[in-house]
Amino acid sequence: KNSVTTTTEKRKNSWTWHVATQHNQKDQKKEKIAMNIVIGKIFLLFSAFVVVDATSATNNCSTNQTNNGGRPGYHSPSSTDTYLSDCQNPLKRELWRVFERESGTAYIIPRPDELGTVYNICNSRLPLKEDIIDKANEYGLCNNNVNVTAINNIDPNYALQFVNIFHRQLHFVADGQSIKPFVPNSDKLDACQLREGDDDLKAFCQV
């Protein structure tokens, strides 16, 4: 009797595990679909629906006098920092923003750790001038071990060229429940408003 009971319990446990696994797989599939929708919406938020020359980069840009470039809850630039717009950005908005300090050096927000590799500056896949590749290495955009001092003190003209190259190749990928490259919450919320009432987006947008 004990042997029969044990076998029955094993079968029951096996069935319970199988059902739980199916539910888990369905949940994972639903989460993946929701994440893909979010990625699509964020891309639409940034995309200008135009075909551009991905090798053309900004040489310099006028100072933005109407906006300090800050994003609520994410980054508030110093009163002495100057926001420099990527004036040749082919997208509807900027993901990466350049700020020049009083000292004359600039920093990029979000910080572009390793993005020289992600966006084909360091691997010479784009027909870029050698000085841009050299500067990407100098400022630490190509290194796994980020030199914080170097990457936070970039020549403003090169900083604008870097972000322009990033913007022209921008694409998003899902990494578990996060999105790469990093997107500030203010941009995510704007993307969520593009499809209000969408159940697949609701859980993500409430985070």
Secondary structure by P-SEA (a helix, b strand, c coil): caaaaaaaaaaaaaaaaaaaaaaaaaaaaaaaaaaaaaaaaaaaaaccccccccccccccccccccccccccccccccccbbbbcccccccccccbbbbbcccccccccccccccccccccccccccccaaaaaaaaaacccccccaaaaaacccaaaaaaaaaaaaabbbbbbccccccccccaaaaaaaaaaccccccccccccc
